[in-house]
Amino acid sequence: MSGQSTTEFVIEPGPPLSGEITISGAKNSVLKLMAATVLAEGTHTIYNVPDIFDVGVMCKLLESMGAETSRRPGVVEIKIRNISPVAPFELVEQMRASTAILGPLLARYGRAEVGIPGGDDFGHRPIDMHLTGLEKLGATFDVQPEGLVGTADRLTGGEVVLGFPSVGATENIMMAAALADGVTHIENAAREPEIADLASMLNKMGAGIVGAGSSRITVTGVEVLEPVSHRCIPDRIQAATFLAALGVTGGEILLRDARYDHMDMVCQKVGEMGLRTSPDRDGIWAMANQRLHAVDLSTLPYPGVATDYKPFLASMLCVADGTSIVTENLFAGRFRYVDELVKLGAEVRTDGNHAVIKGVKRLQGANVVSHDIRAGAALIVAALGADGQTIVADHGHVCRGYPDLAGDLRKLGATIHERPAG
């Protein structure tokens, strides 16, 4: 498994991309599937698990609480016996997804002690909706400087209306409600494919969940859940990264196992830029045989353009013909990578939650720095469209979301290698 050390990606100009790669399991799903195993005693097996840093952190987190985990390529086994409801701060602070254990711990053990979650550095992301939703089911929280202490004698179904379709809050409430007494309705629920994947696993475990993937989810609580085997969905964000790389370099590729039905909006948006995509029996086929066109885009909750896609799309627009306006509607602090794109010769200016991008024919190689997973990948994508050498210094971010981004790009013909920072 990749480590979270400082790495440099060295990128040189290369030919158009060509060939095929296999898209791995979804980072944003597998971590929640792993958290859900806390709900049922026994041995769970999850397949299509990506070999990324965060999976290792989640294994360590579960082990610190008393679980046993084992890994082999693409598979993680988790044995749940006597779990301690205390999640060590030093592990929780490494990964935002660790918040997902709140609901399962409260539902199964009636107590959860969880540190303040960490993860990518792109602005404050409060978990108020998680707490408010769980409080609707009967939990109470004591918020302390080092973390949260949640308690619940017995969770009871209730009406939860989310102020925003938060993925994490939807997942946490759904998992907690699976073992609550009675029926829970989640209104304005997140609709992402990862929500439906989690619900699918929970239903295999014996939960009663309907409506996952829509804005209204109904959960009928049950007394006990059972361990299961489950296959994680493919990573749509990873697939979008390679579509962006193709748009910058040109060429023709097949993204094996990618799900077109999970990526309708982003495929439509890159299509407006001039990238051709279509569902294939084996995944998604894509071709870029002309310079990209400028488009305007805004991030929105699913099924809109995800905020995780935006850095890759911005990299594409840096070399597109014309001027584009990119609007971030979901999170603050997600234009930090723009300064690094400017170092590569991009013409970008930001104003609040908007970025105006005037495309240039070619970028110029430079030394740049990654500030989060998607920014790091976006800078690598942009570097594929630059003359001269580019070095992307990455402080352990990219390995958290991609098993081997450099290796996969090399399979498609890119000139890129990874080395320890010296």
SEVEXNU-269603 format. One record per residue (C-alpha): residue number from 0; x, y, z. Coordinates in steps of 0.25 Angstrom, whole numbers. Example, Ala and Ser with C-alpha at 12.3 -4.5 7.8 and 13.67 -1.06 7.14 Angstrom:
2
<pos->0; u->49; v->-18; w->31>
<pos->1; u->55; v->-4; w->29>
This chain:
422
<pos->0; u->0; v->0; w->0>
<pos->1; u->4; v->14; w->-3>
<pos->2; u->10; v->22; w->9>
<pos->3; u->7; v->36; w->12>
<pos->4; u->21; v->42; w->9>
<pos->5; u->25; v->54; w->1>
<pos->6; u->26; v->50; w->-14>
<pos->7; u->29; v->57; w->-26>
<pos->8; u->22; v->54; w->-39>
<pos->9; u->31; v->57; w->-51>
<pos->10; u->23; v->59; w->-64>
<pos->11; u->29; v->62; w->-78>
<pos->12; u->21; v->65; w->-91>
<pos->13; u->16; v->52; w->-98>
<pos->14; u->8; v->46; w->-109>
<pos->15; u->-8; v->46; w->-109>
<pos->16; u->-13; v->35; w->-99>
<pos->17; u->-17; v->22; w->-104>
<pos->18; u->-21; v->8; w->-98>
<pos->19; u->-29; v->4; w->-86>
<pos->20; u->-28; v->4; w->-71>
<pos->21; u->-37; v->-2; w->-60>
<pos->22; u->-44; v->7; w->-51>
<pos->23; u->-43; v->3; w->-36>
<pos->24; u->-53; v->3; w->-25>
<pos->25; u->-58; v->16; w->-20>
<pos->26; u->-51; v->23; w->-9>
<pos->27; u->-63; v->30; w->-5>
<pos->28; u->-71; v->17; w->-4>
<pos->29; u->-62; v->7; w->2>
<pos->30; u->-58; v->15; w->14>
<pos->31; u->-73; v->16; w->18>
<pos->32; u->-75; v->1; w->15>
<pos->33; u->-64; v->-2; w->25>
<pos->34; u->-70; v->7; w->35>
<pos->35; u->-83; v->-1; w->33>
<pos->36; u->-77; v->-14; w->37>
<pos->37; u->-78; v->-9; w->52>
<pos->38; u->-93; v->-11; w->51>
<pos->39; u->-92; v->-26; w->51>
<pos->40; u->-83; v->-37; w->58>
<pos->41; u->-76; v->-46; w->50>
<pos->42; u->-67; v->-46; w->38>
<pos->43; u->-70; v->-37; w->26>
<pos->44; u->-63; v->-37; w->13>
<pos->45; u->-62; v->-25; w->3>
<pos->46; u->-57; v->-27; w->-11>
<pos->47; u->-52; v->-17; w->-21>
<pos->48; u->-45; v->-10; w->-10>
<pos->49; u->-35; v->1; w->-16>
<pos->50; u->-21; v->0; w->-11>
<pos->51; u->-20; v->14; w->-5>
<pos->52; u->-15; v->20; w->8>
<pos->53; u->-29; v->23; w->14>
<pos->54; u->-33; v->9; w->13>
<pos->55; u->-21; v->6; w->22>
<pos->56; u->-24; v->17; w->32>
<pos->57; u->-39; v->11; w->33>
<pos->58; u->-33; v->-3; w->36>
<pos->59; u->-24; v->3; w->47>
<pos->60; u->-36; v->11; w->52>
<pos->61; u->-45; v->-2; w->53>
<pos->62; u->-33; v->-10; w->59>
<pos->63; u->-31; v->1; w->70>
<pos->64; u->-46; v->-1; w->74>
<pos->65; u->-44; v->-17; w->74>
<pos->66; u->-47; v->-21; w->60>
<pos->67; u->-38; v->-31; w->53>
<pos->68; u->-35; v->-27; w->38>
<pos->69; u->-27; v->-34; w->27>
<pos->70; u->-24; v->-30; w->13>
<pos->71; u->-21; v->-36; w->0>
<pos->72; u->-21; v->-29; w->-14>
<pos->73; u->-35; v->-24; w->-16>
<pos->74; u->-41; v->-30; w->-3>
<pos->75; u->-42; v->-26; w->11>
<pos->76; u->-48; v->-35; w->22>
<pos->77; u->-52; v->-29; w->35>
<pos->78; u->-56; v->-38; w->47>
<pos->79; u->-65; v->-30; w->57>
<pos->80; u->-66; v->-36; w->71>
<pos->81; u->-65; v->-27; w->84>
<pos->82; u->-63; v->-13; w->79>
<pos->83; u->-59; v->-2; w->88>
<pos->84; u->-67; v->11; w->84>
<pos->85; u->-54; v->20; w->85>
<pos->86; u->-48; v->24; w->72>
<pos->87; u->-33; v->29; w->75>
<pos->88; u->-31; v->44; w->71>
<pos->89; u->-18; v->42; w->65>
<pos->90; u->-25; v->33; w->54>
<pos->91; u->-38; v->40; w->53>
<pos->92; u->-31; v->53; w->50>
<pos->93; u->-24; v->47; w->38>
<pos->94; u->-37; v->44; w->30>
<pos->95; u->-50; v->52; w->29>
<pos->96; u->-58; v->39; w->26>
<pos->97; u->-55; v->34; w->40>
<pos->98; u->-68; v->42; w->44>
<pos->99; u->-76; v->30; w->38>
<pos->100; u->-74; v->22; w->50>
<pos->101; u->-82; v->31; w->59>
<pos->102; u->-95; v->25; w->54>
<pos->103; u->-91; v->10; w->55>
<pos->104; u->-85; v->12; w->69>
<pos->105; u->-97; v->19; w->74>
<pos->106; u->-107; v->9; w->68>
<pos->107; u->-99; v->-3; w->73>
<pos->108; u->-93; v->1; w->86>
<pos->109; u->-100; v->13; w->90>
<pos->110; u->-88; v->21; w->91>
<pos->111; u->-77; v->28; w->82>
<pos->112; u->-65; v->35; w->85>
<pos->113; u->-59; v->41; w->72>
<pos->114; u->-48; v->52; w->70>
<pos->115; u->-50; v->63; w->61>
<pos->116; u->-49; v->58; w->47>
<pos->117; u->-37; v->62; w->38>
<pos->118; u->-35; v->60; w->23>
<pos->119; u->-32; v->69; w->11>
<pos->120; u->-29; v->84; w->14>
<pos->121; u->-39; v->91; w->7>
<pos->122; u->-48; v->99; w->17>
<pos->123; u->-56; v->96; w->29>
<pos->124; u->-66; v->85; w->27>
<pos->125; u->-76; v->85; w->39>
<pos->126; u->-82; v->72; w->43>
<pos->127; u->-94; v->79; w->50>
<pos->128; u->-104; v->72; w->40>
<pos->129; u->-98; v->58; w->45>
<pos->130; u->-101; v->62; w->59>
<pos->131; u->-114; v->69; w->57>
<pos->132; u->-119; v->57; w->49>
<pos->133; u->-114; v->47; w->60>
<pos->134; u->-121; v->55; w->71>
<pos->135; u->-134; v->53; w->64>
<pos->136; u->-132; v->38; w->66>
<pos->137; u->-130; v->41; w->81>
<pos->138; u->-115; v->42; w->82>
<pos->139; u->-108; v->53; w->90>
<pos->140; u->-95; v->59; w->88>
<pos->141; u->-84; v->66; w->97>
<pos->142; u->-75; v->74; w->88>
<pos->143; u->-61; v->75; w->94>
<pos->144; u->-48; v->82; w->89>
<pos->145; u->-42; v->69; w->85>
<pos->146; u->-55; v->62; w->79>
<pos->147; u->-69; v->57; w->81>
<pos->148; u->-75; v->48; w->92>
<pos->149; u->-89; v->43; w->87>
<pos->150; u->-99; v->35; w->95>
<pos->151; u->-112; v->28; w->93>
<pos->152; u->-119; v->18; w->102>
<pos->153; u->-127; v->13; w->89>
<pos->154; u->-129; v->20; w->76>
<pos->155; u->-143; v->22; w->71>
<pos->156; u->-147; v->25; w->57>
<pos->157; u->-151; v->39; w->54>
<pos->158; u->-153; v->50; w->43>
<pos->159; u->-140; v->56; w->38>
<pos->160; u->-140; v->67; w->29>
<pos->161; u->-126; v->71; w->24>
<pos->162; u->-123; v->86; w->21>
<pos->163; u->-114; v->82; w->10>
<pos->164; u->-112; v->68; w->3>
<pos->165; u->-100; v->64; w->11>
<pos->166; u->-94; v->51; w->7>
<pos->167; u->-87; v->48; w->20>
<pos->168; u->-100; v->52; w->28>
<pos->169; u->-109; v->43; w->20>
<pos->170; u->-99; v->32; w->21>
<pos->171; u->-98; v->33; w->36>
<pos->172; u->-113; v->35; w->39>
<pos->173; u->-116; v->23; w->30>
<pos->174; u->-106; v->14; w->37>
<pos->175; u->-111; v->18; w->51>
<pos->176; u->-126; v->17; w->46>
<pos->177; u->-123; v->2; w->42>
<pos->178; u->-123; v->-2; w->56>
<pos->179; u->-133; v->8; w->62>
<pos->180; u->-146; v->5; w->67>
<pos->181; u->-157; v->8; w->57>
<pos->182; u->-157; v->16; w->44>
<pos->183; u->-148; v->27; w->40>
<pos->184; u->-150; v->37; w->28>
<pos->185; u->-138; v->45; w->23>
<pos->186; u->-143; v->56; w->14>
<pos->187; u->-134; v->64; w->5>
<pos->188; u->-125; v->52; w->5>
<pos->189; u->-112; v->52; w->-3>
<pos->190; u->-114; v->44; w->-16>
<pos->191; u->-100; v->40; w->-20>
<pos->192; u->-97; v->26; w->-25>
<pos->193; u->-89; v->23; w->-12>
<pos->194; u->-102; v->25; w->-4>
<pos->195; u->-108; v->14; w->-12>
<pos->196; u->-96; v->5; w->-11>
<pos->197; u->-96; v->6; w->4>
<pos->198; u->-111; v->4; w->5>
<pos->199; u->-109; v->-9; w->-4>
<pos->200; u->-99; v->-14; w->6>
<pos->201; u->-108; v->-11; w->18>
<pos->202; u->-120; v->-18; w->12>
<pos->203; u->-111; v->-30; w->10>
<pos->204; u->-108; v->-29; w->24>
<pos->205; u->-123; v->-30; w->27>
<pos->206; u->-127; v->-15; w->28>
<pos->207; u->-140; v->-9; w->22>
<pos->208; u->-136; v->2; w->13>
<pos->209; u->-144; v->8; w->2>
<pos->210; u->-142; v->20; w->-7>
<pos->211; u->-126; v->21; w->-6>
<pos->212; u->-122; v->29; w->-18>
<pos->213; u->-134; v->38; w->-17>
<pos->214; u->-136; v->50; w->-8>
<pos->215; u->-145; v->42; w->1>
<pos->216; u->-140; v->30; w->8>
<pos->217; u->-148; v->21; w->18>
<pos->218; u->-141; v->12; w->28>
<pos->219; u->-149; v->2; w->36>
<pos->220; u->-140; v->-2; w->47>
<pos->221; u->-138; v->-16; w->51>
<pos->222; u->-133; v->-24; w->63>
<pos->223; u->-120; v->-29; w->58>
<pos->224; u->-111; v->-29; w->45>
<pos->225; u->-103; v->-40; w->39>
<pos->226; u->-89; v->-40; w->33>
<pos->227; u->-88; v->-40; w->18>
<pos->228; u->-79; v->-40; w->6>
<pos->229; u->-81; v->-28; w->-3>
<pos->230; u->-74; v->-22; w->-16>
<pos->231; u->-71; v->-7; w->-16>
<pos->232; u->-75; v->1; w->-28>
<pos->233; u->-65; v->7; w->-37>
<pos->234; u->-59; v->21; w->-34>
<pos->235; u->-66; v->31; w->-43>
<pos->236; u->-56; v->42; w->-38>
<pos->237; u->-44; v->34; w->-43>
<pos->238; u->-51; v->31; w->-56>
<pos->239; u->-53; v->46; w->-58>
<pos->240; u->-38; v->49; w->-55>
<pos->241; u->-35; v->40; w->-67>
<pos->242; u->-45; v->47; w->-76>
<pos->243; u->-39; v->60; w->-73>
<pos->244; u->-25; v->55; w->-76>
<pos->245; u->-30; v->50; w->-89>
<pos->246; u->-36; v->64; w->-92>
<pos->247; u->-23; v->71; w->-90>
<pos->248; u->-14; v->61; w->-98>
<pos->249; u->-24; v->56; w->-108>
<pos->250; u->-25; v->41; w->-112>
<pos->251; u->-35; v->30; w->-110>
<pos->252; u->-36; v->21; w->-97>
<pos->253; u->-45; v->11; w->-90>
<pos->254; u->-48; v->12; w->-76>
<pos->255; u->-51; v->-2; w->-72>
<pos->256; u->-62; v->-4; w->-61>
<pos->257; u->-65; v->11; w->-61>
<pos->258; u->-81; v->13; w->-59>
<pos->259; u->-86; v->23; w->-70>
<pos->260; u->-99; v->23; w->-62>
<pos->261; u->-92; v->29; w->-50>
<pos->262; u->-85; v->40; w->-58>
<pos->263; u->-96; v->45; w->-67>
<pos->264; u->-94; v->60; w->-64>
<pos->265; u->-79; v->60; w->-65>
<pos->266; u->-79; v->52; w->-78>
<pos->267; u->-89; v->63; w->-83>
<pos->268; u->-80; v->74; w->-79>
<pos->269; u->-68; v->69; w->-85>
<pos->270; u->-76; v->66; w->-97>
<pos->271; u->-79; v->81; w->-98>
<pos->272; u->-64; v->83; w->-98>
<pos->273; u->-62; v->74; w->-110>
<pos->274; u->-59; v->60; w->-103>
<pos->275; u->-67; v->48; w->-109>
<pos->276; u->-71; v->38; w->-99>
<pos->277; u->-80; v->26; w->-99>
<pos->278; u->-84; v->14; w->-90>
<pos->279; u->-77; v->2; w->-94>
<pos->280; u->-80; v->-13; w->-90>
<pos->281; u->-67; v->-12; w->-82>
<pos->282; u->-68; v->2; w->-77>
<pos->283; u->-67; v->16; w->-83>
<pos->284; u->-60; v->18; w->-97>
<pos->285; u->-55; v->33; w->-99>
<pos->286; u->-48; v->40; w->-111>
<pos->287; u->-42; v->54; w->-112>
<pos->288; u->-38; v->58; w->-126>
<pos->289; u->-39; v->73; w->-126>
<pos->290; u->-36; v->85; w->-117>
<pos->291; u->-46; v->86; w->-106>
<pos->292; u->-56; v->97; w->-105>
<pos->293; u->-59; v->107; w->-94>
<pos->294; u->-71; v->104; w->-85>
<pos->295; u->-77; v->110; w->-73>
<pos->296; u->-80; v->100; w->-61>
<pos->297; u->-85; v->101; w->-47>
<pos->298; u->-83; v->90; w->-36>
<pos->299; u->-96; v->85; w->-30>
<pos->300; u->-101; v->73; w->-22>
<pos->301; u->-102; v->60; w->-30>
<pos->302; u->-107; v->58; w->-40>
<pos->303; u->-100; v->71; w->-43>
<pos->304; u->-85; v->73; w->-46>
<pos->305; u->-78; v->69; w->-33>
<pos->306; u->-69; v->78; w->-26>
<pos->307; u->-58; v->67; w->-27>
<pos->308; u->-59; v->68; w->-42>
<pos->309; u->-56; v->83; w->-43>
<pos->310; u->-41; v->83; w->-42>
<pos->311; u->-40; v->73; w->-54>
<pos->312; u->-50; v->81; w->-62>
<pos->313; u->-42; v->94; w->-59>
<pos->314; u->-29; v->88; w->-64>
<pos->315; u->-36; v->84; w->-77>
<pos->316; u->-42; v->98; w->-78>
<pos->317; u->-28; v->104; w->-77>
<pos->318; u->-24; v->99; w->-90>
<pos->319; u->-38; v->100; w->-97>
<pos->320; u->-42; v->110; w->-108>
<pos->321; u->-49; v->122; w->-101>
<pos->322; u->-53; v->127; w->-87>
<pos->323; u->-60; v->119; w->-77>
<pos->324; u->-66; v->123; w->-63>
<pos->325; u->-65; v->112; w->-53>
<pos->326; u->-74; v->114; w->-40>
<pos->327; u->-73; v->106; w->-27>
<pos->328; u->-86; v->105; w->-20>
<pos->329; u->-83; v->95; w->-9>
<pos->330; u->-70; v->97; w->-2>
<pos->331; u->-61; v->109; w->2>
<pos->332; u->-46; v->108; w->-1>
<pos->333; u->-46; v->99; w->-13>
<pos->334; u->-39; v->109; w->-23>
<pos->335; u->-25; v->108; w->-15>
<pos->336; u->-20; v->100; w->-27>
<pos->337; u->-22; v->112; w->-37>
<pos->338; u->-9; v->119; w->-32>
<pos->339; u->-2; v->106; w->-36>
<pos->340; u->-9; v->106; w->-50>
<pos->341; u->-4; v->120; w->-52>
<pos->342; u->10; v->116; w->-50>
<pos->343; u->8; v->106; w->-62>
<pos->344; u->4; v->118; w->-70>
<pos->345; u->-11; v->117; w->-69>
<pos->346; u->-19; v->130; w->-70>
<pos->347; u->-28; v->129; w->-58>
<pos->348; u->-34; v->139; w->-48>
<pos->349; u->-43; v->137; w->-36>
<pos->350; u->-54; v->145; w->-30>
<pos->351; u->-61; v->139; w->-18>
<pos->352; u->-67; v->126; w->-22>
<pos->353; u->-64; v->128; w->-37>
<pos->354; u->-52; v->126; w->-46>
<pos->355; u->-50; v->132; w->-60>
<pos->356; u->-42; v->123; w->-69>
<pos->357; u->-36; v->128; w->-82>
<pos->358; u->-31; v->116; w->-90>
<pos->359; u->-17; v->116; w->-95>
<pos->360; u->-12; v->107; w->-106>
<pos->361; u->-1; v->101; w->-97>
<pos->362; u->3; v->102; w->-83>
<pos->363; u->18; v->103; w->-79>
<pos->364; u->25; v->93; w->-69>
<pos->365; u->28; v->98; w->-55>
<pos->366; u->29; v->93; w->-41>
<pos->367; u->16; v->93; w->-34>
<pos->368; u->10; v->88; w->-21>
<pos->369; u->-2; v->79; w->-18>
<pos->370; u->-11; v->83; w->-6>
<pos->371; u->-21; v->72; w->-6>
<pos->372; u->-25; v->59; w->-14>
<pos->373; u->-32; v->65; w->-25>
<pos->374; u->-23; v->77; w->-27>
<pos->375; u->-11; v->68; w->-28>
<pos->376; u->-18; v->60; w->-39>
<pos->377; u->-23; v->72; w->-46>
<pos->378; u->-8; v->78; w->-46>
<pos->379; u->-3; v->65; w->-52>
<pos->380; u->-14; v->66; w->-63>
<pos->381; u->-11; v->80; w->-66>
<pos->382; u->4; v->76; w->-67>
<pos->383; u->1; v->66; w->-78>
<pos->384; u->-3; v->79; w->-87>
<pos->385; u->10; v->86; w->-83>
<pos->386; u->23; v->88; w->-91>
<pos->387; u->35; v->85; w->-83>
<pos->388; u->36; v->77; w->-70>
<pos->389; u->27; v->79; w->-59>
<pos->390; u->29; v->74; w->-45>
<pos->391; u->17; v->73; w->-35>
<pos->392; u->21; v->72; w->-21>
<pos->393; u->11; v->64; w->-13>
<pos->394; u->10; v->63; w->2>
<pos->395; u->3; v->50; w->3>
<pos->396; u->-10; v->54; w->-4>
<pos->397; u->-11; v->47; w->-17>
<pos->398; u->-8; v->33; w->-11>
<pos->399; u->-21; v->35; w->-2>
<pos->400; u->-30; v->35; w->-15>
<pos->401; u->-22; v->27; w->-26>
<pos->402; u->-15; v->14; w->-25>
<pos->403; u->-5; v->17; w->-35>
<pos->404; u->-8; v->30; w->-43>
<pos->405; u->5; v->31; w->-50>
<pos->406; u->6; v->16; w->-54>
<pos->407; u->-8; v->16; w->-60>
<pos->408; u->-5; v->29; w->-68>
<pos->409; u->8; v->22; w->-73>
<pos->410; u->-1; v->10; w->-77>
<pos->411; u->-8; v->20; w->-86>
<pos->412; u->5; v->26; w->-92>
<pos->413; u->8; v->38; w->-83>
<pos->414; u->22; v->41; w->-79>
<pos->415; u->21; v->42; w->-64>
<pos->416; u->29; v->36; w->-52>
<pos->417; u->28; v->37; w->-37>
<pos->418; u->40; v->38; w->-28>
<pos->419; u->42; v->42; w->-13>
<pos->420; u->44; v->57; w->-11>
<pos->421; u->59; v->60; w->-10>
